[in-house]
Amino acid sequence: MTRLPLLLITIAGLAACSPEPRSSEYFVAHPDEAKRVVADCTAGSHRGQECVNATAGVAAAESAERMKLYKKNF
């Protein structure tokens, strides 16, 4: 029974050390990585705020590309 508290403290410590999620601006600048993260999120192997940020980054990058094509036609 004495190992259980130590295990819980270790798990809590590791969870506190996880890196902050990358921002949506980061994913706009790195569209290939954003698409990979979104695919991982869809598959269920990745989750959390980074999934939200990657999805927003992909949407923003696609929107910027559409706007660029739109402006090119004028």
CHARMM internal coordinates of N, CA and C (Angstrom, degrees):
IC EDIT
DIST 1 N 1 CA 1.4461
DIST 1 CA 1 C 1.5250
ANGL 1 N 1 CA 1 C 112.33
DIST 1 C 2 N 1.3010
ANGL 1 CA 1 C 2 N 118.39
DIHE 1 N 1 CA 1 C 2 N -20.62
DIST 2 N 2 CA 1.4556
ANGL 1 C 2 N 2 CA 119.27
DIHE 1 CA 1 C 2 N 2 CA -177.42
DIST 2 CA 2 C 1.5192
ANGL 2 N 2 CA 2 C 112.00
DIHE 1 C 2 N 2 CA 2 C -75.03
DIST 2 C 3 N 1.3052
ANGL 2 CA 2 C 3 N 117.89
DIHE 2 N 2 CA 2 C 3 N -14.48
DIST 3 N 3 CA 1.4675
ANGL 2 C 3 N 3 CA 120.48
DIHE 2 CA 2 C 3 N 3 CA -179.79
DIST 3 CA 3 C 1.5259
ANGL 3 N 3 CA 3 C 112.02
DIHE 2 C 3 N 3 CA 3 C -80.54
DIST 3 C 4 N 1.3017
ANGL 3 CA 3 C 4 N 117.93
DIHE 3 N 3 CA 3 C 4 N -26.85
DIST 4 N 4 CA 1.4637
ANGL 3 C 4 N 4 CA 121.46
DIHE 3 CA 3 C 4 N 4 CA -177.52
DIST 4 CA 4 C 1.5297
ANGL 4 N 4 CA 4 C 112.63
DIHE 3 C 4 N 4 CA 4 C -59.60
DIST 4 C 5 N 1.3413
ANGL 4 CA 4 C 5 N 120.60
DIHE 4 N 4 CA 4 C 5 N -49.09
DIST 5 N 5 CA 1.4706
ANGL 4 C 5 N 5 CA 119.20
DIHE 4 CA 4 C 5 N 5 CA 177.98
DIST 5 CA 5 C 1.5254
ANGL 5 N 5 CA 5 C 112.38
DIHE 4 C 5 N 5 CA 5 C -61.44
DIST 5 C 6 N 1.3221
ANGL 5 CA 5 C 6 N 116.62
DIHE 5 N 5 CA 5 C 6 N -38.53
DIST 6 N 6 CA 1.4622
ANGL 5 C 6 N 6 CA 119.83
DIHE 5 CA 5 C 6 N 6 CA 178.87
DIST 6 CA 6 C 1.5205
ANGL 6 N 6 CA 6 C 110.71
DIHE 5 C 6 N 6 CA 6 C -64.47
DIST 6 C 7 N 1.3249
ANGL 6 CA 6 C 7 N 116.55
DIHE 6 N 6 CA 6 C 7 N -40.56
DIST 7 N 7 CA 1.4572
ANGL 6 C 7 N 7 CA 120.98
DIHE 6 CA 6 C 7 N 7 CA 178.19
DIST 7 CA 7 C 1.5286
ANGL 7 N 7 CA 7 C 110.79
DIHE 6 C 7 N 7 CA 7 C -63.88
DIST 7 C 8 N 1.3061
ANGL 7 CA 7 C 8 N 117.29
DIHE 7 N 7 CA 7 C 8 N -43.61
DIST 8 N 8 CA 1.4684
ANGL 7 C 8 N 8 CA 121.08
DIHE 7 CA 7 C 8 N 8 CA 179.17
DIST 8 CA 8 C 1.5241
ANGL 8 N 8 CA 8 C 111.66
DIHE 7 C 8 N 8 CA 8 C -63.82
DIST 8 C 9 N 1.3051
ANGL 8 CA 8 C 9 N 116.90
DIHE 8 N 8 CA 8 C 9 N -40.18
DIST 9 N 9 CA 1.4696
ANGL 8 C 9 N 9 CA 120.74
DIHE 8 CA 8 C 9 N 9 CA 178.12
DIST 9 CA 9 C 1.5180
ANGL 9 N 9 CA 9 C 110.17
DIHE 8 C 9 N 9 CA 9 C -65.67
DIST 9 C 10 N 1.3265
ANGL 9 CA 9 C 10 N 117.47
DIHE 9 N 9 CA 9 C 10 N -40.30
DIST 10 N 10 CA 1.4691
ANGL 9 C 10 N 10 CA 121.46
DIHE 9 CA 9 C 10 N 10 CA 179.18
DIST 10 CA 10 C 1.5219
ANGL 10 N 10 CA 10 C 110.56
DIHE 9 C 10 N 10 CA 10 C -64.53
DIST 10 C 11 N 1.3161
ANGL 10 CA 10 C 11 N 117.15
DIHE 10 N 10 CA 10 C 11 N -44.78
DIST 11 N 11 CA 1.4710
ANGL 10 C 11 N 11 CA 120.82
DIHE 10 CA 10 C 11 N 11 CA 179.27
DIST 11 CA 11 C 1.5243
ANGL 11 N 11 CA 11 C 110.72
DIHE 10 C 11 N 11 CA 11 C -63.11
DIST 11 C 12 N 1.3141
ANGL 11 CA 11 C 12 N 116.90
DIHE 11 N 11 CA 11 C 12 N -43.66
DIST 12 N 12 CA 1.4660
ANGL 11 C 12 N 12 CA 120.63
DIHE 11 CA 11 C 12 N 12 CA 178.75
DIST 12 CA 12 C 1.5232
ANGL 12 N 12 CA 12 C 110.85
DIHE 11 C 12 N 12 CA 12 C -63.31
DIST 12 C 13 N 1.3167
ANGL 12 CA 12 C 13 N 116.43
DIHE 12 N 12 CA 12 C 13 N -38.94
DIST 13 N 13 CA 1.4676
ANGL 12 C 13 N 13 CA 120.61
DIHE 12 CA 12 C 13 N 13 CA 178.67
DIST 13 CA 13 C 1.5180
ANGL 13 N 13 CA 13 C 111.96
DIHE 12 C 13 N 13 CA 13 C -65.26
DIST 13 C 14 N 1.3143
ANGL 13 CA 13 C 14 N 116.90
DIHE 13 N 13 CA 13 C 14 N -41.65
DIST 14 N 14 CA 1.4622
ANGL 13 C 14 N 14 CA 120.36
DIHE 13 CA 13 C 14 N 14 CA 178.78
DIST 14 CA 14 C 1.5201
ANGL 14 N 14 CA 14 C 111.48
DIHE 13 C 14 N 14 CA 14 C -67.77
DIST 14 C 15 N 1.2981
ANGL 14 CA 14 C 15 N 117.02
DIHE 14 N 14 CA 14 C 15 N -37.26
DIST 15 N 15 CA 1.4631
ANGL 14 C 15 N 15 CA 120.62
DIHE 14 CA 14 C 15 N 15 CA 178.56
DIST 15 CA 15 C 1.5269
ANGL 15 N 15 CA 15 C 110.71
DIHE 14 C 15 N 15 CA 15 C -65.66
DIST 15 C 16 N 1.3034
ANGL 15 CA 15 C 16 N 117.00
DIHE 15 N 15 CA 15 C 16 N -35.56
DIST 16 N 16 CA 1.4628
ANGL 15 C 16 N 16 CA 120.96
DIHE 15 CA 15 C 16 N 16 CA 179.62
DIST 16 CA 16 C 1.5160
ANGL 16 N 16 CA 16 C 111.55
DIHE 15 C 16 N 16 CA 16 C -70.91
DIST 16 C 17 N 1.3089
ANGL 16 CA 16 C 17 N 117.93
DIHE 16 N 16 CA 16 C 17 N -21.73
DIST 17 N 17 CA 1.4629
ANGL 16 C 17 N 17 CA 122.15
DIHE 16 CA 16 C 17 N 17 CA -177.23
DIST 17 CA 17 C 1.5261
ANGL 17 N 17 CA 17 C 113.00
DIHE 16 C 17 N 17 CA 17 C -91.13
DIST 17 C 18 N 1.3129
ANGL 17 CA 17 C 18 N 118.25
DIHE 17 N 17 CA 17 C 18 N 0.15
DIST 18 N 18 CA 1.4578
ANGL 17 C 18 N 18 CA 119.25
DIHE 17 CA 17 C 18 N 18 CA -178.76
DIST 18 CA 18 C 1.5272
ANGL 18 N 18 CA 18 C 109.46
DIHE 17 C 18 N 18 CA 18 C -67.05
DIST 18 C 19 N 1.3374
ANGL 18 CA 18 C 19 N 116.79
DIHE 18 N 18 CA 18 C 19 N 143.94
DIST 19 N 19 CA 1.4658
ANGL 18 C 19 N 19 CA 119.81
DIHE 18 CA 18 C 19 N 19 CA -176.81
DIST 19 CA 19 C 1.5292
ANGL 19 N 19 CA 19 C 111.48
DIHE 18 C 19 N 19 CA 19 C -68.90
DIST 19 C 20 N 1.3087
ANGL 19 CA 19 C 20 N 115.25
DIHE 19 N 19 CA 19 C 20 N 156.36
DIST 20 N 20 CA 1.4631
ANGL 19 C 20 N 20 CA 120.23
DIHE 19 CA 19 C 20 N 20 CA 176.87
DIST 20 CA 20 C 1.5217
ANGL 20 N 20 CA 20 C 109.04
DIHE 19 C 20 N 20 CA 20 C -68.23
DIST 20 C 21 N 1.3246
ANGL 20 CA 20 C 21 N 117.59
DIHE 20 N 20 CA 20 C 21 N 147.45
DIST 21 N 21 CA 1.4644
ANGL 20 C 21 N 21 CA 119.81
DIHE 20 CA 20 C 21 N 21 CA 178.32
DIST 21 CA 21 C 1.5270
ANGL 21 N 21 CA 21 C 110.63
DIHE 20 C 21 N 21 CA 21 C -65.93
DIST 21 C 22 N 1.3157
ANGL 21 CA 21 C 22 N 114.74
DIHE 21 N 21 CA 21 C 22 N 144.85
DIST 22 N 22 CA 1.4684
ANGL 21 C 22 N 22 CA 119.69
DIHE 21 CA 21 C 22 N 22 CA 177.52
DIST 22 CA 22 C 1.5222
ANGL 22 N 22 CA 22 C 109.03
DIHE 21 C 22 N 22 CA 22 C -70.66
DIST 22 C 23 N 1.3172
ANGL 22 CA 22 C 23 N 116.47
DIHE 22 N 22 CA 22 C 23 N 149.36
DIST 23 N 23 CA 1.4631
ANGL 22 C 23 N 23 CA 121.69
DIHE 22 CA 22 C 23 N 23 CA -175.32
DIST 23 CA 23 C 1.5278
ANGL 23 N 23 CA 23 C 111.17
DIHE 22 C 23 N 23 CA 23 C -80.08
DIST 23 C 24 N 1.3216
ANGL 23 CA 23 C 24 N 114.88
DIHE 23 N 23 CA 23 C 24 N 165.65
DIST 24 N 24 CA 1.4639
ANGL 23 C 24 N 24 CA 119.49
DIHE 23 CA 23 C 24 N 24 CA 177.41
DIST 24 CA 24 C 1.5313
ANGL 24 N 24 CA 24 C 110.64
DIHE 23 C 24 N 24 CA 24 C -66.63
DIST 24 C 25 N 1.3345
ANGL 24 CA 24 C 25 N 117.09
DIHE 24 N 24 CA 24 C 25 N -30.21
DIST 25 N 25 CA 1.4672
ANGL 24 C 25 N 25 CA 120.33
DIHE 24 CA 24 C 25 N 25 CA 176.16
DIST 25 CA 25 C 1.5254
ANGL 25 N 25 CA 25 C 110.83
DIHE 24 C 25 N 25 CA 25 C -64.06
DIST 25 C 26 N 1.3142
ANGL 25 CA 25 C 26 N 116.15
DIHE 25 N 25 CA 25 C 26 N -37.74
DIST 26 N 26 CA 1.4662
ANGL 25 C 26 N 26 CA 120.36
DIHE 25 CA 25 C 26 N 26 CA 176.73
DIST 26 CA 26 C 1.5252
ANGL 26 N 26 CA 26 C 109.25
DIHE 25 C 26 N 26 CA 26 C -60.70
DIST 26 C 27 N 1.3349
ANGL 26 CA 26 C 27 N 116.23
DIHE 26 N 26 CA 26 C 27 N -44.51
DIST 27 N 27 CA 1.4577
ANGL 26 C 27 N 27 CA 119.64
DIHE 26 CA 26 C 27 N 27 CA -177.53
DIST 27 CA 27 C 1.5215
ANGL 27 N 27 CA 27 C 112.22
DIHE 26 C 27 N 27 CA 27 C -71.60
DIST 27 C 28 N 1.3329
ANGL 27 CA 27 C 28 N 118.04
DIHE 27 N 27 CA 27 C 28 N -27.33
DIST 28 N 28 CA 1.4683
ANGL 27 C 28 N 28 CA 119.98
DIHE 27 CA 27 C 28 N 28 CA 174.15
DIST 28 CA 28 C 1.5313
ANGL 28 N 28 CA 28 C 108.94
DIHE 27 C 28 N 28 CA 28 C -64.49
DIST 28 C 29 N 1.3236
ANGL 28 CA 28 C 29 N 115.90
DIHE 28 N 28 CA 28 C 29 N -39.94
DIST 29 N 29 CA 1.4658
ANGL 28 C 29 N 29 CA 120.87
DIHE 28 CA 28 C 29 N 29 CA -179.72
DIST 29 CA 29 C 1.5300
ANGL 29 N 29 CA 29 C 112.59
DIHE 28 C 29 N 29 CA 29 C -75.45
DIST 29 C 30 N 1.3316
ANGL 29 CA 29 C 30 N 117.52
DIHE 29 N 29 CA 29 C 30 N -19.63
DIST 30 N 30 CA 1.4726
ANGL 29 C 30 N 30 CA 122.40
DIHE 29 CA 29 C 30 N 30 CA -178.39
DIST 30 CA 30 C 1.5345
ANGL 30 N 30 CA 30 C 109.14
DIHE 29 C 30 N 30 CA 30 C -128.17
DIST 30 C 31 N 1.3419
ANGL 30 CA 30 C 31 N 117.23
DIHE 30 N 30 CA 30 C 31 N 71.85
DIST 31 N 31 CA 1.4658
ANGL 30 C 31 N 31 CA 119.90
DIHE 30 CA 30 C 31 N 31 CA -173.32
DIST 31 CA 31 C 1.5344
ANGL 31 N 31 CA 31 C 114.65
DIHE 30 C 31 N 31 CA 31 C -64.46
DIST 31 C 32 N 1.3247
ANGL 31 CA 31 C 32 N 117.90
DIHE 31 N 31 CA 31 C 32 N -33.03
DIST 32 N 32 CA 1.4657
ANGL 31 C 32 N 32 CA 119.18
DIHE 31 CA 31 C 32 N 32 CA 179.40
DIST 32 CA 32 C 1.5234
ANGL 32 N 32 CA 32 C 111.07
DIHE 31 C 32 N 32 CA 32 C -65.49
DIST 32 C 33 N 1.3191
ANGL 32 CA 32 C 33 N 115.83
DIHE 32 N 32 CA 32 C 33 N -42.06
DIST 33 N 33 CA 1.4562
ANGL 32 C 33 N 33 CA 120.53
DIHE 32 CA 32 C 33 N 33 CA 178.12
DIST 33 CA 33 C 1.5246
ANGL 33 N 33 CA 33 C 110.89
DIHE 32 C 33 N 33 CA 33 C -67.03
DIST 33 C 34 N 1.3310
ANGL 33 CA 33 C 34 N 116.47
DIHE 33 N 33 CA 33 C 34 N -37.35
DIST 34 N 34 CA 1.4645
ANGL 33 C 34 N 34 CA 120.62
DIHE 33 CA 33 C 34 N 34 CA 178.35
DIST 34 CA 34 C 1.5235
ANGL 34 N 34 CA 34 C 110.39
DIHE 33 C 34 N 34 CA 34 C -62.45
DIST 34 C 35 N 1.3176
ANGL 34 CA 34 C 35 N 117.21
DIHE 34 N 34 CA 34 C 35 N -43.42
DIST 35 N 35 CA 1.4640
ANGL 34 C 35 N 35 CA 120.93
DIHE 34 CA 34 C 35 N 35 CA 179.39
DIST 35 CA 35 C 1.5273
ANGL 35 N 35 CA 35 C 110.90
DIHE 34 C 35 N 35 CA 35 C -64.57
DIST 35 C 36 N 1.3147
ANGL 35 CA 35 C 36 N 116.77
DIHE 35 N 35 CA 35 C 36 N -36.64
DIST 36 N 36 CA 1.4624
ANGL 35 C 36 N 36 CA 120.72
DIHE 35 CA 35 C 36 N 36 CA 178.12
DIST 36 CA 36 C 1.5260
ANGL 36 N 36 CA 36 C 110.65
DIHE 35 C 36 N 36 CA 36 C -65.88
DIST 36 C 37 N 1.3395
ANGL 36 CA 36 C 37 N 116.43
DIHE 36 N 36 CA 36 C 37 N -43.33
DIST 37 N 37 CA 1.4672
ANGL 36 C 37 N 37 CA 120.80
DIHE 36 CA 36 C 37 N 37 CA 179.44
DIST 37 CA 37 C 1.5266
ANGL 37 N 37 CA 37 C 110.26
DIHE 36 C 37 N 37 CA 37 C -65.42
DIST 37 C 38 N 1.3238
ANGL 37 CA 37 C 38 N 117.64
DIHE 37 N 37 CA 37 C 38 N -41.46
DIST 38 N 38 CA 1.4668
ANGL 37 C 38 N 38 CA 120.92
DIHE 37 CA 37 C 38 N 38 CA 178.51
DIST 38 CA 38 C 1.5289
ANGL 38 N 38 CA 38 C 109.76
DIHE 37 C 38 N 38 CA 38 C -62.32
DIST 38 C 39 N 1.3263
ANGL 38 CA 38 C 39 N 117.37
DIHE 38 N 38 CA 38 C 39 N -41.44
DIST 39 N 39 CA 1.4681
ANGL 38 C 39 N 39 CA 120.52
DIHE 38 CA 38 C 39 N 39 CA 177.66
DIST 39 CA 39 C 1.5291
ANGL 39 N 39 CA 39 C 110.82
DIHE 38 C 39 N 39 CA 39 C -63.37
DIST 39 C 40 N 1.3337
ANGL 39 CA 39 C 40 N 116.67
DIHE 39 N 39 CA 39 C 40 N -40.94
DIST 40 N 40 CA 1.4679
ANGL 39 C 40 N 40 CA 120.71
DIHE 39 CA 39 C 40 N 40 CA 176.96
DIST 40 CA 40 C 1.5245
ANGL 40 N 40 CA 40 C 110.85
DIHE 39 C 40 N 40 CA 40 C -63.99
DIST 40 C 41 N 1.3250
ANGL 40 CA 40 C 41 N 116.70
DIHE 40 N 40 CA 40 C 41 N -38.83
DIST 41 N 41 CA 1.4688
ANGL 40 C 41 N 41 CA 120.64
DIHE 40 CA 40 C 41 N 41 CA 178.99
DIST 41 CA 41 C 1.5241
ANGL 41 N 41 CA 41 C 110.23
DIHE 40 C 41 N 41 CA 41 C -65.86
DIST 41 C 42 N 1.3153
ANGL 41 CA 41 C 42 N 116.75
DIHE 41 N 41 CA 41 C 42 N -41.49
DIST 42 N 42 CA 1.4588
ANGL 41 C 42 N 42 CA 121.38
DIHE 41 CA 41 C 42 N 42 CA 179.10
DIST 42 CA 42 C 1.5256
ANGL 42 N 42 CA 42 C 110.57
DIHE 41 C 42 N 42 CA 42 C -63.76
DIST 42 C 43 N 1.3371
ANGL 42 CA 42 C 43 N 115.76
DIHE 42 N 42 CA 42 C 43 N -38.13
DIST 43 N 43 CA 1.4656
ANGL 42 C 43 N 43 CA 120.72
DIHE 42 CA 42 C 43 N 43 CA 179.50
DIST 43 CA 43 C 1.5316
ANGL 43 N 43 CA 43 C 111.95
DIHE 42 C 43 N 43 CA 43 C -75.11
DIST 43 C 44 N 1.3259
ANGL 43 CA 43 C 44 N 116.67
DIHE 43 N 43 CA 43 C 44 N -15.87
DIST 44 N 44 CA 1.4584
ANGL 43 C 44 N 44 CA 120.43
DIHE 43 CA 43 C 44 N 44 CA 178.77
DIST 44 CA 44 C 1.5133
ANGL 44 N 44 CA 44 C 114.69
DIHE 43 C 44 N 44 CA 44 C 92.74
DIST 44 C 45 N 1.3299
ANGL 44 CA 44 C 45 N 117.61
DIHE 44 N 44 CA 44 C 45 N 3.23
DIST 45 N 45 CA 1.4618
ANGL 44 C 45 N 45 CA 119.91
DIHE 44 CA 44 C 45 N 45 CA -179.45
DIST 45 CA 45 C 1.5245
ANGL 45 N 45 CA 45 C 112.79
DIHE 44 C 45 N 45 CA 45 C -88.62
DIST 45 C 46 N 1.3115
ANGL 45 CA 45 C 46 N 116.88
DIHE 45 N 45 CA 45 C 46 N -4.85
DIST 46 N 46 CA 1.4675
ANGL 45 C 46 N 46 CA 122.16
DIHE 45 CA 45 C 46 N 46 CA 179.62
DIST 46 CA 46 C 1.5261
ANGL 46 N 46 CA 46 C 106.29
DIHE 45 C 46 N 46 CA 46 C -140.74
DIST 46 C 47 N 1.3178
ANGL 46 CA 46 C 47 N 117.51
DIHE 46 N 46 CA 46 C 47 N 141.59
DIST 47 N 47 CA 1.4653
ANGL 46 C 47 N 47 CA 119.48
DIHE 46 CA 46 C 47 N 47 CA 178.94
DIST 47 CA 47 C 1.5170
ANGL 47 N 47 CA 47 C 110.19
DIHE 46 C 47 N 47 CA 47 C -155.53
DIST 47 C 48 N 1.3161
ANGL 47 CA 47 C 48 N 115.06
DIHE 47 N 47 CA 47 C 48 N 171.81
DIST 48 N 48 CA 1.4471
ANGL 47 C 48 N 48 CA 120.44
DIHE 47 CA 47 C 48 N 48 CA 177.71
DIST 48 CA 48 C 1.5141
ANGL 48 N 48 CA 48 C 112.72
DIHE 47 C 48 N 48 CA 48 C 107.01
DIST 48 C 49 N 1.3164
ANGL 48 CA 48 C 49 N 114.82
DIHE 48 N 48 CA 48 C 49 N -164.06
DIST 49 N 49 CA 1.4627
ANGL 48 C 49 N 49 CA 121.70
DIHE 48 CA 48 C 49 N 49 CA -176.69
DIST 49 CA 49 C 1.5165
ANGL 49 N 49 CA 49 C 111.94
DIHE 48 C 49 N 49 CA 49 C -62.68
DIST 49 C 50 N 1.3325
ANGL 49 CA 49 C 50 N 117.38
DIHE 49 N 49 CA 49 C 50 N -30.16
DIST 50 N 50 CA 1.4598
ANGL 49 C 50 N 50 CA 119.48
DIHE 49 CA 49 C 50 N 50 CA -179.74
DIST 50 CA 50 C 1.5278
ANGL 50 N 50 CA 50 C 110.97
DIHE 49 C 50 N 50 CA 50 C -65.11
DIST 50 C 51 N 1.3213
ANGL 50 CA 50 C 51 N 118.21
DIHE 50 N 50 CA 50 C 51 N -30.91
DIST 51 N 51 CA 1.4657
ANGL 50 C 51 N 51 CA 121.13
DIHE 50 CA 50 C 51 N 51 CA 175.59
DIST 51 CA 51 C 1.5245
ANGL 51 N 51 CA 51 C 110.34
DIHE 50 C 51 N 51 CA 51 C -64.35
DIST 51 C 52 N 1.3147
ANGL 51 CA 51 C 52 N 115.71
DIHE 51 N 51 CA 51 C 52 N -43.98
DIST 52 N 52 CA 1.4646
ANGL 51 C 52 N 52 CA 120.84
DIHE 51 CA 51 C 52 N 52 CA 178.62
DIST 52 CA 52 C 1.5245
ANGL 52 N 52 CA 52 C 109.72
DIHE 51 C 52 N 52 CA 52 C -62.68
DIST 52 C 53 N 1.3231
ANGL 52 CA 52 C 53 N 116.78
DIHE 52 N 52 CA 52 C 53 N -45.70
DIST 53 N 53 CA 1.4649
ANGL 52 C 53 N 53 CA 121.28
DIHE 52 CA 52 C 53 N 53 CA -178.50
DIST 53 CA 53 C 1.5248
ANGL 53 N 53 CA 53 C 111.53
DIHE 52 C 53 N 53 CA 53 C -66.09
DIST 53 C 54 N 1.3255
ANGL 53 CA 53 C 54 N 117.42
DIHE 53 N 53 CA 53 C 54 N -40.01
DIST 54 N 54 CA 1.4661
ANGL 53 C 54 N 54 CA 120.22
DIHE 53 CA 53 C 54 N 54 CA 179.17
DIST 54 CA 54 C 1.5213
ANGL 54 N 54 CA 54 C 110.87
DIHE 53 C 54 N 54 CA 54 C -65.90
DIST 54 C 55 N 1.3261
ANGL 54 CA 54 C 55 N 116.91
DIHE 54 N 54 CA 54 C 55 N -41.28
DIST 55 N 55 CA 1.4672
ANGL 54 C 55 N 55 CA 120.55
DIHE 54 CA 54 C 55 N 55 CA 178.22
DIST 55 CA 55 C 1.5256
ANGL 55 N 55 CA 55 C 110.42
DIHE 54 C 55 N 55 CA 55 C -63.02
DIST 55 C 56 N 1.3245
ANGL 55 CA 55 C 56 N 116.98
DIHE 55 N 55 CA 55 C 56 N -42.86
DIST 56 N 56 CA 1.4679
ANGL 55 C 56 N 56 CA 120.87
DIHE 55 CA 55 C 56 N 56 CA 177.63
DIST 56 CA 56 C 1.5262
ANGL 56 N 56 CA 56 C 110.56
DIHE 55 C 56 N 56 CA 56 C -65.36
DIST 56 C 57 N 1.3173
ANGL 56 CA 56 C 57 N 117.05
DIHE 56 N 56 CA 56 C 57 N -38.05
DIST 57 N 57 CA 1.4613
ANGL 56 C 57 N 57 CA 120.78
DIHE 56 CA 56 C 57 N 57 CA 179.00
DIST 57 CA 57 C 1.5189
ANGL 57 N 57 CA 57 C 112.07
DIHE 56 C 57 N 57 CA 57 C -64.67
DIST 57 C 58 N 1.3249
ANGL 57 CA 57 C 58 N 116.36
DIHE 57 N 57 CA 57 C 58 N -42.81
DIST 58 N 58 CA 1.4708
ANGL 57 C 58 N 58 CA 120.49
DIHE 57 CA 57 C 58 N 58 CA 177.82
DIST 58 CA 58 C 1.5238
ANGL 58 N 58 CA 58 C 109.72
DIHE 57 C 58 N 58 CA 58 C -63.39
DIST 58 C 59 N 1.3259
ANGL 58 CA 58 C 59 N 117.40
DIHE 58 N 58 CA 58 C 59 N -44.24
DIST 59 N 59 CA 1.4696
ANGL 58 C 59 N 59 CA 120.76
DIHE 58 CA 58 C 59 N 59 CA -179.95
DIST 59 CA 59 C 1.5239
ANGL 59 N 59 CA 59 C 110.90
DIHE 58 C 59 N 59 CA 59 C -62.87
DIST 59 C 60 N 1.3193
ANGL 59 CA 59 C 60 N 117.47
DIHE 59 N 59 CA 59 C 60 N -41.85
DIST 60 N 60 CA 1.4701
ANGL 59 C 60 N 60 CA 120.67
DIHE 59 CA 59 C 60 N 60 CA -179.86
DIST 60 CA 60 C 1.5238
ANGL 60 N 60 CA 60 C 111.09
DIHE 59 C 60 N 60 CA 60 C -67.18
DIST 60 C 61 N 1.3253
ANGL 60 CA 60 C 61 N 117.35
DIHE 60 N 60 CA 60 C 61 N -40.08
DIST 61 N 61 CA 1.4622
ANGL 60 C 61 N 61 CA 120.74
DIHE 60 CA 60 C 61 N 61 CA 179.34
DIST 61 CA 61 C 1.5275
ANGL 61 N 61 CA 61 C 110.50
DIHE 60 C 61 N 61 CA 61 C -66.03
DIST 61 C 62 N 1.3342
ANGL 61 CA 61 C 62 N 117.19
DIHE 61 N 61 CA 61 C 62 N -41.65
DIST 62 N 62 CA 1.4635
ANGL 61 C 62 N 62 CA 120.54
DIHE 61 CA 61 C 62 N 62 CA 177.98
DIST 62 CA 62 C 1.5231
ANGL 62 N 62 CA 62 C 111.03
DIHE 61 C 62 N 62 CA 62 C -65.62
DIST 62 C 63 N 1.3174
ANGL 62 CA 62 C 63 N 116.84
DIHE 62 N 62 CA 62 C 63 N -38.74
DIST 63 N 63 CA 1.4580
ANGL 62 C 63 N 63 CA 120.96
DIHE 62 CA 62 C 63 N 63 CA 178.12
DIST 63 CA 63 C 1.5243
ANGL 63 N 63 CA 63 C 110.99
DIHE 62 C 63 N 63 CA 63 C -64.41
DIST 63 C 64 N 1.3257
ANGL 63 CA 63 C 64 N 116.32
DIHE 63 N 63 CA 63 C 64 N -43.02
DIST 64 N 64 CA 1.4698
ANGL 63 C 64 N 64 CA 120.45
DIHE 63 CA 63 C 64 N 64 CA 178.53
DIST 64 CA 64 C 1.5217
ANGL 64 N 64 CA 64 C 110.93
DIHE 63 C 64 N 64 CA 64 C -63.45
DIST 64 C 65 N 1.3298
ANGL 64 CA 64 C 65 N 117.17
DIHE 64 N 64 CA 64 C 65 N -38.27
DIST 65 N 65 CA 1.4665
ANGL 64 C 65 N 65 CA 120.61
DIHE 64 CA 64 C 65 N 65 CA 178.54
DIST 65 CA 65 C 1.5229
ANGL 65 N 65 CA 65 C 110.98
DIHE 64 C 65 N 65 CA 65 C -66.72
DIST 65 C 66 N 1.3344
ANGL 65 CA 65 C 66 N 116.98
DIHE 65 N 65 CA 65 C 66 N -40.88
DIST 66 N 66 CA 1.4705
ANGL 65 C 66 N 66 CA 120.24
DIHE 65 CA 65 C 66 N 66 CA 176.81
DIST 66 CA 66 C 1.5283
ANGL 66 N 66 CA 66 C 110.97
DIHE 65 C 66 N 66 CA 66 C -63.09
DIST 66 C 67 N 1.3231
ANGL 66 CA 66 C 67 N 116.90
DIHE 66 N 66 CA 66 C 67 N -41.79
DIST 67 N 67 CA 1.4646
ANGL 66 C 67 N 67 CA 120.85
DIHE 66 CA 66 C 67 N 67 CA 179.37
DIST 67 CA 67 C 1.5223
ANGL 67 N 67 CA 67 C 110.85
DIHE 66 C 67 N 67 CA 67 C -64.13
DIST 67 C 68 N 1.3280
ANGL 67 CA 67 C 68 N 115.80
DIHE 67 N 67 CA 67 C 68 N -39.04
DIST 68 N 68 CA 1.4669
ANGL 67 C 68 N 68 CA 120.17
DIHE 67 CA 67 C 68 N 68 CA 178.52
DIST 68 CA 68 C 1.5433
ANGL 68 N 68 CA 68 C 110.22
DIHE 67 C 68 N 68 CA 68 C -62.69
DIST 68 C 69 N 1.3100
ANGL 68 CA 68 C 69 N 116.99
DIHE 68 N 68 CA 68 C 69 N -42.56
DIST 69 N 69 CA 1.4634
ANGL 68 C 69 N 69 CA 120.74
DIHE 68 CA 68 C 69 N 69 CA 178.34
DIST 69 CA 69 C 1.5317
ANGL 69 N 69 CA 69 C 110.97
DIHE 68 C 69 N 69 CA 69 C -67.50
DIST 69 C 70 N 1.3178
ANGL 69 CA 69 C 70 N 116.78
DIHE 69 N 69 CA 69 C 70 N -37.68
DIST 70 N 70 CA 1.4520
ANGL 69 C 70 N 70 CA 121.74
DIHE 69 CA 69 C 70 N 70 CA 177.69
DIST 70 CA 70 C 1.5320
ANGL 70 N 70 CA 70 C 111.27
DIHE 69 C 70 N 70 CA 70 C -62.06
DIST 70 C 71 N 1.3357
ANGL 70 CA 70 C 71 N 114.99
DIHE 70 N 70 CA 70 C 71 N -46.76
DIST 71 N 71 CA 1.4732
ANGL 70 C 71 N 71 CA 119.69
DIHE 70 CA 70 C 71 N 71 CA -179.23
DIST 71 CA 71 C 1.5184
ANGL 71 N 71 CA 71 C 111.70
DIHE 70 C 71 N 71 CA 71 C -66.75
DIST 71 C 72 N 1.3125
ANGL 71 CA 71 C 72 N 116.03
DIHE 71 N 71 CA 71 C 72 N -30.92
DIST 72 N 72 CA 1.4677
ANGL 71 C 72 N 72 CA 120.83
DIHE 71 CA 71 C 72 N 72 CA -179.42
DIST 72 CA 72 C 1.5224
ANGL 72 N 72 CA 72 C 111.10
DIHE 71 C 72 N 72 CA 72 C -64.53
DIST 72 C 73 N 1.3272
ANGL 72 CA 72 C 73 N 117.41
DIHE 72 N 72 CA 72 C 73 N -29.28
DIST 73 N 73 CA 1.4590
ANGL 72 C 73 N 73 CA 121.46
DIHE 72 CA 72 C 73 N 73 CA -178.30
DIST 73 CA 73 C 1.5182
ANGL 73 N 73 CA 73 C 113.27
DIHE 72 C 73 N 73 CA 73 C -79.93
DIST 73 C 74 N 1.3267
ANGL 73 CA 73 C 74 N 117.34
DIHE 73 N 73 CA 73 C 74 N -3.95
DIST 74 N 74 CA 1.4665
ANGL 73 C 74 N 74 CA 119.72
DIHE 73 CA 73 C 74 N 74 CA 179.38
DIST 74 CA 74 C 1.4863
ANGL 74 N 74 CA 74 C 111.83
DIHE 73 C 74 N 74 CA 74 C -114.42
END
COOR INIT
IC SEED 1 N 1 CA 1 C
IC BUILD
